[in-house]
């Protein structure tokens, strides 16, 4: 299993030790031009999670390539670059700029940020343009805020994505206890943390069944048990998000907890858990034969 960070939840250059405890580091989303992001306040704690409205703040692709990426390449950990744009051509151009950079292992297409006003409409169109622009493996990051996420995943698969990252945050609102006005300057923001987990699990479960693609599951993972459930739903890799803010040692702890969970499950190795939630339950005759064997 690979353990990554969710994009935007870790600055590898500020906290390189934490980044090296991961199997791969995922950058904040990079856009064609620099972005200051949304006005503060941009983060608010809520019950069972956190809201953020960062707004894709980043230095832009030129500075990322000249200053940030070379330093990330020195960390000794696989680098996944998250890219985002406001038109299909933006994604193609970004992928083209990253195509010949040896530091980049995977490109993650962020087609699902809830904190910007202008987002491209067609996931299939974006993936197709990105696929034509790069030889790098592509993972498409999907939003749970859609009527049929499996249909979106199938469109991404048909257009050439190599895998899926699931899921991005979903819009939520928190009001200040004193003023009863929104806690975030933008109003609503992306909800992450434990409250997102059931939504994320449902999305992973549906898209694994529909596509069979490799999936990086994320959304409220705080323990080895959480990670195990994502694997059973169909995600052989997981990403940690909100938990990294409160427990930077989470990657190592979750690895140990996951190993213990697998041992208690008695399935041998992790690969035997992938997609286990989709297994057909045993029929009455099988249960009877097992019971007889135990009794005998």
N, C-alpha and C positions, 0 to 999 in steps of 0.2 A: 504494500500500500504506500502511496505517496501522500504526505501531508504538506499542504501549501498554506499560504495566507490568502484571505480574500483581498482582492484589489482595494487599496486605499486604507487598509487596516494596519499597515506596518511600513515604516520608513527604514529600509535596510541600511542606508548609509548612516543614519542616526543610531540604529540599534543593530549593528552587524552580527553580534553574538546570537541574537534571537533569529535573525535571518538564516544563519548557518545551522540552526537547529531544525530547519525545515528541509524538505527534499527539493523544493523549488520555491523561488521567491517570485511573486506576481507584483508588478509595478502598479502605481496609481495610473489611472487612465491618461494616456497621452493624446492630445488633440493637435490639429495642424498648427494652430496659433496659440500663443500663451493665453491663459485664462486666470483671472483673479478669483473666479468663483463667486458664490453668493455672499451677500453682506452678513456679518455676524448679528446675533448669535446663530451658529450653524450646527450645534450639537446640543441635544437635550436628553437626559436620562428619563426613562419611563419605566413603569412596572413591567418586569420581565423583558427588558431590552433597552434599546437606544434609538433615538431619531437623529438622522443627520441630513443636512442640506448643504453639502460642500459645494456642489455645482461644478465638478470636474476642474477644480483649480489645479493647474500644472504649468510647467515652463514652456510648453510647446515642443514640437518635434525637433526643431533645429538645435536648441540647447540640450534637449534630452540626448540626442545623438553625440553631440560634441563634449558634453560634460558629465552627464549622469550615467549613461550606458557603459562607458569605459570603466568607471569606478565599480559599477555593479558586476562587471565581468571579472573583477579581481576578488570577489567574495568566495569563490570556490563552490558556489551553489547554482543550480540550473536557474536561468532567468526567463520568465514568461512576461511578455510585454503586453499590457492591456491598451487597446487603442479605441478611440471614439471619435465620431464626427457628426456632421449636421447635413451631410449629403452622401450618397453612395460613393461618389468620386473621392471624398475625403478618406474613406476606408481603403480604397484601392491605392491612393497615393501613399498613405502611411505604411501599408504593407510592402509596397515597392521600396520605400526608403529603408525598411528593416530587413529586406530579403537577403542582402549580402553581408549582414552583420553577424559574425561568428558568436558573439555573446548571447544572441537570442535563440533560445531553444524552441519556444512556442509563442504564437501570437494569439491573444485572447481578444475577440471582437466584442466590445461592450455595446450591445444594441439595445440596452434596457435600462439606462440610467433614469430614475424618476425625478431627478432634481434639475433638469434643464428644460427649456421651453420648446426647443426645436429638435425633434428626433426624426430620423428617416423612417419611412413607413414599412418597407418590405425587407424582412429578414433574409429571405431567399435572394433578393437582388443584391443586398450587401455582401452576403457570403460568396455569391458567384463572382462579384467584382474583386473581392479580396483573394479568392482562390486563383483567379487569373493573374493576380499581381505578385504572388509569392509562392515559393516552394516550401516555406516553413509550415509545420503543422498548425492547423487552425482549430481553436476551441471557441464556440459561440456562447456568450453569456446571455441567458434568457431571463425574462421577467415572469414572475408568477401572476402578474396582473393581465391575464388574457383569458378569453373564454375557453380555448382549447390549446393548452401548451404543447401537447403531443403533436398537434397539427403544425405548429410553428417549428418544432424540432424536426419533423419530417421534411419541411421545406428547407431547413438548413442542411439536413443530410443530403437531400437531392442536389443542392447547390454546391456541395463539396466540403462541408465542415468535417474535420477529423474527430471531433468530440464536442461535448457540451459542458458548460459551467453553469451550475444550477443551485440556488437561484440568486438573482439580485434582490435588493430590498423591495418592499412594497410600501406604498404611501400610507402614512399615519399622521395623526395630529395630536399634539399635547397642548393644554392650556395652562397658563400660569395660575397657580393657586390663589394669588392675591388679586391680580387684575382681570383674570379670565380672558386674557388675550393670548394668541399663539406664542409658544415659547421660542419658536424659530422665526427669524426675520421673514422668511419666505412663506410662512404659514405651515403647510404640511412638509414632511420630510420622509426619508426612507427609513422604514422600521427594520431593525436587525436584532439579533439576540434570540433568546429562548422562545419568545412569542412567535418567531418566524418558523420554527422547526417543523410543526405539523404541515404547514403550507409547502415548505421545501421538500419534505419527504413525499408528499403526494405528487409533486411535480417530477421528482426523480423517478418514482415508481411508474408514473404514466409514460415518461419519455424512454425509460429503459425498455419497457414492454413494446413501445412503438418502433424504436429504432435499433436497439442493441448497441448503440454507440458507447464508447468510453465516456464516463461522466465524472466530473469533479463535483461532489455534493457539498453544499454549504447552506448554513442557515440555523443558527442557534446551537452549534456543536460546542459543548463545554466539557464533555467527558468521553471516556472510551466507549461507554454504552451508547452515547449519541452517535459516535462514529460507526459503531457496529450496525446500528439501525440504518444508517445511510448506505452502508455496504450491502446489507440485506435487501434494501430497496432497489439497488442496482448501480451504486456509485463505488467503483473500486478505489477511488481516491477522494479525499476530503480537503476542504479548506476551512481555516479558522479565521473568524472575524472579530466580533465584539469581545470575545473572551481574551484576546491578546491585550486589550487595554487594561484589564484587571489582573490578568495572570500571564505575564510574558513567558513563564516556564511551561505553558500549556502544551506545546508540541511534544516535549519529552514525557510529561505526565500522561498525556492521552495515549501515547504509544504503549506505555506500560499497562495502563488500564485496559486498552484494547486487547493486548496479548492475554491478560487475565480473563477477559470476557470470552475470548475464543477458546481458551483452555477449559473454562467452565461449561461451554456449550458442547464440547466434545466432538467437534467436527474436523479436527486435525489441523488444517491451515486456513488462512484467510480466504484463499481462492474458493474454498468450498462454501463460503458464506455469500459470495457475490450473487445477487438476485434471489437469495433464499426465500424472500417474502413472496416470490412469484410461484414457488413450488406448489404443486397440487397437493392438498391435504390427503393423508392416507384414507382409503375407503374402509368400510366396516370389516370386510374380510381380512384386510391387511392388519388392522388393529387386533382382530381376534387371533390371527396367527402369531403376532408378536406376543400377545398376552399368554398364549398357550406355550410358546417357547420359553418365556420367562418362568411360568409356573412349573414347566417340566424340568 
